Amino acid sequence: MLQIRPGIALMPALIAALFAGAALAVPASAATRSGAKPTVAEAERFILDAEQRLERLGLDAQRAEWVAENFITLDTETMTAQSNEQFLTLSGEVALQARRFKDLKLPQASARKLLLMQRTLMLPEAADRSSYARLAAGMTGAYGKAKYCPPAAAGAAKPACMPLGELEKVLATSRDPARLKEVWLGWHAQSPAYKQDYAKYVAVSNKGARAMGAADTGALWRSFYDMPPETFSAEMERLWQQVKPLYDSLHTYTRYKLRQAYGAAAVPADGPIPAHLLGNMWAQNWDNLYPLLKPAGLEKSEDLTALLEERKTGAVDMTRYAEGFYTSLGMRALPATFWERSLLTKPRDRDVVCHASAWDLDGKDDVRVKMCITPTAEDFRVIHHELGHLYYDLAYNVQPPLFRNGANDGFHEAIGDTVALSITPAYLKRVGLMKSEPDPAQDIGPLLYTALQKVAFMPFAYKVDKWRWQVYGGQVQPADYDKAWWALTEQYQGVARPAPIDGERGFDAGAKFHVASDTPYARYFLAHVLQFQFHRALCREAGDTGPLYRCSIYGNKQAGAKFQQMLAMGTSKPWPEALKAVTGEERMDATAMLDYFAPLKAWLDAQNRQLAVTDGAIK
């Protein structure tokens, strides 16, 4: 489907949730009304008309959403809902009508457009559409409003309720196991309130998927990857098995260090790590544990945040550095309208949605970023990432509207992250942000920190959709939601619930936004695989023969040309062809991640052997 995206794409919940509005039907031909067999000419007319209508309404909806996030009022929210409703109603009807032409032999481009039009679910019955919309909005709203309200101590005033952001800060910074457990359980106690709604939502969503010929919603999602659903499932497992040895080494090291910090009573000698001790509400990344895990004797290197602050680097300056990376590869400068229309700093006169996002508002060159940039190392990386979305948009704007998207949903996230992997000390020195490169002997510290973000994330990203596939497929019923969730968590993440499962009432999966909002998660797993695969290929293209984690493609136009060739394809070809254009490979391959972290893997294994000897003394 043509997708509206703040950052990347509309959530699937929205794609079907707003089908309850007034119809905006694509006009049917006389042949269609009479039941005559469709012709190639009729199919081509249908495709042209549908594509034009989808583009026009999609861009209108995107522009309305831009205004709503920059001027948050009831009126702008209403206008956004109305625009989205019109676009999504049309896209649902187009999806159903496109099926009429599926048996025709059409030119490759036309056949692919018909396929892309059908990548949605559709609920023909008004009652189902209404129920779907109500349930989706209710769960997303309940998640956004949820707070943990701690009980009052005897004789004390009742403490203030805590939203998710405050709870996350506690998990990130506290080293009190009792406090960590309290806030972890406090947040996970909120989602059972909408468990019944989720079960109802699954049932009606499956109706919409079956109306489009899929077995269930999970199978429909997996069919979006230019391969049969069962083949995609096998691909995900294959990629995970490639990463697993590296993850196991990181997990073992983390468990040893947490035992040193919290004692044997809190952390077992083997088996899963209690979830509340991993510094993140969902144990999906562990970088907040770095102070506990960092290598001994690590010298302090130059602090990029301090350097940016010292130079009084502003939001435009930060963005210029990021733009300069892409132009160093031979890509065009950002349009003048980008600088005129983007929001790069938080306004003083109003509230805005500060979550970083990238926008394409006309399918040509009206690209923008919305981000409240501060002079930090993290925001320096994020603005490089966000411009990756925009350079993808600018590269494929030569394509027809239905092909203006990422090759698959993992590609859009991977582009900017690929560039971010090139933000090395060598790059920072070349652009004048660092005076010297650190001693290579100190490289393990930064590698460990990156692994705590990226490697630790992999099994979580896999587990979320693996659980949903089982739920949508009927293998897991509501009474067993938690049982299945924690079985997968222990199997893939090696993480355990800090307290017994809350019987049949529990709904710990719903404590993650992407479950409550029904946003597919496989895209993030794939993006983590693809960014390292792209990085390895581009470093080879640039002739870099050093360690992969030190490679930066900054300034290499040969690598840039290879990258640009793939970006310009959009979704005009199946994603294996786009992958081959930049890597020469037709399969996703996680061994690039292993290559990147190879020195860390050797270090972790050596540390684990030493820690095993001393572990018996931990009490």
N, C-alpha and C positions, 0 to 999 in steps of 0.2 A: 504493500500500500504506500501511496504518497503519505509521508508522515509529517505532522506538525511537531516541532521539538523545541523546548527550551533546553538546550544542551544536546539532546539526541532524539527523543521520540515521545509521543504520547503513551501513557500507560495503557495496556490492554484493557484495564477496567474502564477507562474512559471511552475506548474505541467502541465498546458495545453499550456502555451505560447510558449514553445519550441518544440512543436510537429511538427514544420514545416520543420525539417531537413530530412536527408536521412533515409530511413526505415532500421530498424534492426529487421526484422520480426522473430518471433519464428517459426521454421520450422513446416509446416503443414504435418500431416500424410496422407497416401494414403486414409484412410477412410474419413478424413476431406475434402480432395479434391473431393472425389466422392459423397459427400453429405450423406454418410451412417450415421446411428444413432451413437452417441458417446458411448463408453463403459467405464466402471470403470477403466480398465487397461490403456486405452488411456488417461483418465483424470489424473491418477496418474503420467504417464510419462510427460504429459504437465506441471503439477504442479512442478515436480522435476526440469525439464529443465528451466522453467520460473523463479523459485526461485533462481537457481544458476546464471542465467544471470542477474537478477535484483540485486542480491547481489554484483556481481563483478563490474558491471557498476556503481552501487550506491556508493560503496566505492571509486572507482576511482574519481567520481565526488566530493565526500566529501573531498578527499585528495587535489584535485586541488583547491577547495574553501579555504581550510586551507592555502595553499601557497599564494593564491591571497589576503587574508586578512592580512597576515603577511609580504608580499612583494607586495605593491600596484603599479603595472605597467600595461600598456596597454596589454603587452604580457600575464601576469598572468590572467588578466580579460578575455582575449580571450580564453585562455586554459580552464578556468572555464566554460565559456559559451558553448564551444564545448563538454566538458564532461557532463555537465548537459543536453545538447541537446540529446546526445546519450542515456543517462539513461531515460529521460522523453519520448522520442520517443518510446523506447521499452516498458515502462510501460503503455503507451496509447494503444499500439497494444495488449499487454497482457490482458489488461482490456476488450477489445472487444472480444478477443478469449476465455476468461474465461467464457463468457456468454453462450457459446455453451454447457457447462457442467452443467448448473444451475439446471436442472431437474433430474440429476442423484442422487441416494442415495449413498452417500460416507461416509467413516469414518469421525468422528467429526472434526479431525484436518484438513483433506483435504478439507472438506466443508468450514471450516472457512478460510483457505488460499484462496480458490476461491473467497469468499466474500470480503476479504481484497484486493485482486487484483483489484476488480471492484470499489473500492472507489476512483474514479477519474472521471473527465469528459474527453470527447474525441471528437475532431472535424474531421470528416472524409474528409471534403472538404479542399483542399489545400488553396483556397482563404480565407476561414474562419480561418484557422490556421495562415495564414500570417497576416490577420487583427487583430486577437486576440493578436499575439505577438507584433505587432506594437503599438497597443493601450495600452497594459499592460506596455511595456517599456516606452512609452511616458508619461503616467500618473505618474509612479514612478519617472522618471527623472524630470518631471516638479515640482513635490512636493519637490524633493531634492534640486532643484535650486531656488525655490521660495524665494523672499525677499520682505520686505516692504520698500518702498522708501518714507520717509516722505517728504512732500512739504517744500520748502524753505520759511522762513519768509521774509517779505518785507525787501529788502535791505541786506539780509544775504546770505551767501554761502549755497548752497544746502547741506543738511546733508547726511551722508553716508547711504546707504541702509542697512537694518538690517535683517540678517537671523533669522530663527526660534529660535536658541539657545539664541540670544540676546533678542529677544522679550519675551521669557520665563523668563529670568532673571528679566526683568522689572515687569512682572506680579507677580513674586515671592517676590519681595522686595519693590516695590513702594507702597506708600499709597496715591497717588494722583489720585483721580477718573478720572479726565480728561485724564491724561497720560495713565492710565490703559485702558480706553475705546479706546483711539487712537491706541494703539498697538494691542488690541484685534481685532478691526475692520480692521486694516492694514493687519494682517495675514489672516483673513477670506475673504478678498477681492482678494486673490490670486487664490483660487481654482475654481472660475467660468471659468477660462481660459481653464480648461479641463473638464468642465461639459458635453459638447457635446460628447467628446470622451468616457466619462464614460457611457452615455446612449447607445452609439454604442456597447461598451464593454459588457454591460448587455445583449443586444440582442444576441450577438454571443456566450457569455458564456452559455446562456440558450439553445442554439442549442446543445452545447457539453453535457450539462446535460441531455437533452432529448434523445440524442444518447445512453446514458447509462440507459435509462428507467425511469428517474426521471421527475417530473412535471416541475421543474425549478432548477436553481442552489441552491437557498435557501433550497429547499426540499432535494436536493442531500446532502448538508452539514449536514442537520438535520438527515439524514439517517445513518450517521457515528456512531451513538450512540447506536447501537444494539436495536433499537426500531423504530416504524414507525415515520415519521417526525412530524405528528400531536401530537403524544404522547410526543415527546421531547419538542415541543412548550409548552404543558401543564405543563411539569415538570419544565421548566424554570420559568413560571409564578408562580407555586406553591412555588418554592424556594424563589422567590422574595417576595411573600406575607409573608413568614416567617420572612424575614429580615426587612420588611417595618416599623414596629413599632419602631425598634431601629433607623433606618435611619431618621424617622420623628422627633424623639426626638433630634437627632444630628442636623438636618436641622433647627429646631425651635431655638435651642440654638445659632447656628451660625448666623442666621438671626438677633436675638436680639443683639448679640455682634457687628455685622457689622453695625447695626443701631446706636449703641453707638459710633462707630468709624467714620462713614461717615454721619450720620444724617438722618432724616426722608425723606428728599427730594431724597436721593440716594437709600435708601433701604425701601421697603414697610413694613407696620406693619404685613401683612400676604401675602400669595401668594408666587410666585417665587422670588428667589434672582437673581439680575442681574449677568450674567455670568462673566463679567470682574472683579468682586470684589472677586472672590474665589481663587485667587492665582495660577491658573493653566489655560493654554490656552483652555482646554476642560472641565474645572470644574470636572475633573475625580478624583482628590484627593485634599484635602484641607490642607495638613500638613503645607504649607507655611503660613497659617493663625494662627498657634499655638501661636505666640507671642501676638496676639489679643485675643485669646480664652482661654489661659491657666488659671487654677484656681488661685484665689488670695491667697497670703500667701504661695505659694508653695516653699518649701526649695530647694536649689540647691543641687542635688545629685552628686555623683562622675561622672565625664565626661569621658566616655570610650575613646573618641578621644584623649583627653588630656593624658590619661594614656598610650595609645598606642604610642603616640608621645614621651612622657617622657621616656618610656622604649626603644625607638628607634626600635620599632617592624617593621621588614622588611616584604616584600611580602611573602617570604618563611615561615617566622614565622606565619604570618596570616593564611596561607594555612595549616600549621601544626596544628594550633588550630582547624581548621575546620575538618581536617582529624581525629584528636583525638576524636572529637565528635562521628563520625561514628564508629571508632574502639572501642570506649567505649560501643557501643551497640552490639559488637560481630562481626562486619563486618570486612572484610579483610583490610590490609593496602593498600594504593594506589601502583600500580606497580612502579618499579624503573624507567621505561620509562616515567611515568607521570612527574617526576621531571626533567628528561633530556630533554623532548620535549615540555613541556608547556611554554607558554609565560605569565609571571606573573608581569613583569614590562615593562614600555614603553621603547623601544630601543632608544638610542641617535642618531643612524645613519640613521634612516628611519621612515617613517610614517607607522602606522599600524591601523587597525580598533580596537579601544580600548573598544568598547562595550563588556561587559562581556558575554562570551558564553562558553558552554561545548561541547566537541567533542568526538565522538567514531569513530576511523578511521580504525578499522579492524574487528569490530564485535566480538572481543575477549577481549583484555586487553590493547590495545593502546588507552587509554583515556587521554584527555588533557583539560586544561583550557586555554583560551585566555582572559586575563584581565589585565589592567594596575592598579595594586593594590596600594592604598595609605593607610597610617595608620589612617583610620577614622572608626567611629562606623558603618557608612553605608556600607563601603567596607567589614568590618568584617561580617556583616549580608549577604552581597551578595556572598562572597566566600563560606559560609556555604550553601547558596542556590545552587550555581553552582555545588558544589560537590554532591548535591542531584541528579542531572541529571546523573553524572558519576556513582554513586553507583547504580542507577537504571539500567544503561547500563551494569555494571559488574554483577548485579544479574541476568538479563535475557539473558546473553550471552550463556547460556546453551540451549536456545531455538533455533528452526530453524530460518533462517533469517527473514521470514515474521512475526514471532512472537516477534522479537526484537524491541519492541516499548512499549509506555505506554498503559495502559488498555483503556483509551481514552485520547484525547489531553489535557484534564484538569489535568490528573494524573501527567504528567511529570513536570508541573509547580508547582504542589502542594507538591511534595516530599521534595524539599529543603526548601520550605516555612514552612512545618510542623516542620522541624528541627529548622528553624529560630525562631519559636514561643517558643522554649526551650532555647533561648539565654536570660535567665533571670538573675537578679542580683545573685541569688543563684548559677547558673552555672558559672558566671564570677568570683565569689568568689572562687569556687572550683578549677578553673584553674589558680588562682592567679592573675587575672586581676583587681579584686576589693578587697579592704580591708574589707569592711563591706556591709551589705545589708541595703537599705534605710528603713526608718520607714514606715510600711504598711499604715499609715495614709496619706502618700504622694503618694499612688498608682494611684490616679485619674489622675494626670498629664500625666504619661506615657500611661495610658489606653486611655486617650483622644487623645493623639498624634497618637497612633496606629489606633484608630477609624477614624481619619481624613484621614489616608492612605487607610484603608481597607474597612470600612463601607461606606464611601463616594463614593468609587469606584463602588459599586455594581450596582446601577441603571444605571450608565453610561455604564458599561460592558454589561448589558442586552439590553440597548437601541440601541447600535450600530448594532447588528445583527437583532434585531427586525425590525429596519428600513430597513435593507437590504433584509430581508425576504419579506417585503411588496413590495420593488422595484423589486426584482427578480420575485415575484409572480404576478406582473402586477397591484397590487392594488394602487400603487403610480407611476404616470407618471412623466417625467422630469420636467414639468411645476410646479409640486407640491412637488419637492424634499425638499425644505426648509420648506414648510408648514407642511409636515409630520414629518420632523426632529425635528422641534421646538414643535410640538404638543406632541411628545413622550418625549422630553426633559422636558417640563413643567409637563407632567403627571407623569413621573417616577423620575426625578431628582429634580423637583421643582425649576428649573432654567430657566431664561428668557433671550432672546437676548437683548443686551444693546441698540439696535437701531432697527427700523422696518425692517422686512424681505425685501431683495432686489428683490422684485417682482418675476418674472419667471426666472431671470438671476442667482439668488443666488445658491450657492452650498456649504453650510456650512459643510455638512457631509464630503466633500472632503478635508476639512482642517485638517482632521485626517489621519495620514499615513496609518493606517490599511484599510481605505476605498479606498484611492488612489492605494494602493498595493493589494487590494482584499484579505487581510488576515483575516480569520474568527476570531471573537472576543469572541464567547461563551466560548471558552477554558479558558479565564481569569476569567470569572464569575464562572465557575465550579471550577477552582483551588482555588478560595477564599472560596467557600463552603467546598471543600474537605479538605483543610489544617486544618480547625478547627475541622472537623469531625474526621480526623485521629488523631489530637492532643488529643482530648477528649478520644478516644478509647485507645490510647497508654498510656495516663496518668492513666486510669483505670487499664490497664494491669500492670503498674508499681506500683499499689497500692497507688497512690497519692490521698489523700482525701481532700486536701486544695483547695483554689480557683484555677480555671483552668488557669488563666492568670499568676499565680506564679509557675505553674508546669514546671519542666524540666525533660525530660526522660534521660538526660545525665547519662551514667554509668549503665543504667538498661538493662541488657542483655535479660531479659524476654520480655520487650517491643521491643527490637531490633530484637529478633527472630520472633516475630509476624509481624513486619514491613518487614523483609527480606523475609518472606514467600510470602507476596503479591508482592514484587518487582520482585521476581524470575518468577512470572507467565507471565510477559510481557503482550502481547496482545493475548495470547493463548486461553483465555476464554473471554466471554463477560464481560464488566467492572463490572456489579453487582456482579459477582463472586469474582473478585479481591477486590472489596469494602468489601464484606462479610468476606474475609480472614483476614482483619485487624480490622474491626469494629464489625462484627457479624450482620451487617445491609445490606440490599440489595437495599435500596433507599438512594440517597443523602439527607442529612438532615441539614438544616441551623440552627437548634436550638443549635448546638454546638457553633456557633458564638454568639448566644444570651447568652448562659451560660458563655462564656468567658468575655463578656462585661456587665454582669448583674450588677455589682457595678456601672459602668459608667451610665447605663440606669437609675438607681435610682437617681444618682446624677444629671444627665441632667434634669430629670423630676422635681426634687426639684428646681434646678436653674431656669427652665422655669417658674415655678409658681411665684418665687420671681421677675424675670425679667418682667413678665407680669404686675405686680403691678406698677413698676417704668417706664414702657415703654411709658406711656402717656406724660411724661415730656421731651421726646426726640424731638428735633426740627431740 
